[in-house]
Amino acid sequence: MRNITVSVDDELYHLARVRAAERRTTVSGLVRGFLRRVVHEETHFERLQARQNEVLGRIVLRGAGISASERLSRDDLHERHAVR
């Protein structure tokens, strides 16, 4: 196990000791738990990637896709109701 040194002001150290005592641990234990959570949490990119994979999976399961028979005709495609 490695030791690290962290500098904090006196007030923060005091509050950390109080919180550690409330949780029946040490300041080192609090820091260790915090670092463990930070290291293991998903990054923003990983969350977005997982969401993308979930959505794509649902699309594939539903069989939703674009088929040539569902496309608009050339006339329908170029029709502009808003301009007329």
N, C-alpha and C positions, 0 to 999 in steps of 0.2 A: 504494500500500500504506500502511496506517495503522500507526502505532506506538501501543503501549499500555504503561502502566507498572503493574507488579505488585509489591507488597511481600511479601517472604518472609523468614523468619529465615535467619541465616547457615548453619545446618546444612542446611536444605532446599536452599538455593542451591548449597552445596558438593556435595550428593548429586546434584542435577540436573545440575551440570557434569560430574560423573563419568559419569552415565548418558548424557549427550549425547556425551561423548567415546567411550564404548563403542560408541555407534551412529553414530559419525562424523558428528555434526551439532552444532548449537548448542542452547543452552537455548531460544532463540527458536524454533528448528525443532521442538523437543519440544512447546512450548506451541502452536505453529501446528498441529501434527498432532493434538494433543489437542482443540483447538477445532474442527478440521475433523470429527473423529469425533463429537463431541458435537452439532454442528449437523446432521449428516446422519443420526444414528441415529433410528430410529423411536421415537415416543412410546409410552407404555403404551397409550393409547387407540387409536393406529394399529395396534398389534399385535393388540389385541382385535378391532378392526374387521376386520382381514384374516382373523383366525381365524373370525369369524362368517361372513364372505363365503365362506370355504372350506367350512365345514360346510353352509351353505345351498345352495351349488353342488352338493355331493355329494348332498344330499337331492333336489334337483331332478333330477339325472342318474339317480338310482335310480328316480325316479317314485314315491317314497314319499310318500304323502299320506293323508289320511283320506277315505274314501269313505262315502257314506251306507249302502251295503250292508254295511260292516264294523262298523257301530255296534251297540251292545248294545240289546236290547229294553228296554222300560220296566221289565218285571219283573226282568230281569237287572241292570239298572242300580241298582235300589233294594234288591236282595237284600243282606242283611248277615249273612254267615256268622259273623263274629266275635262278634256280639251273641247269636246263638242258642245 
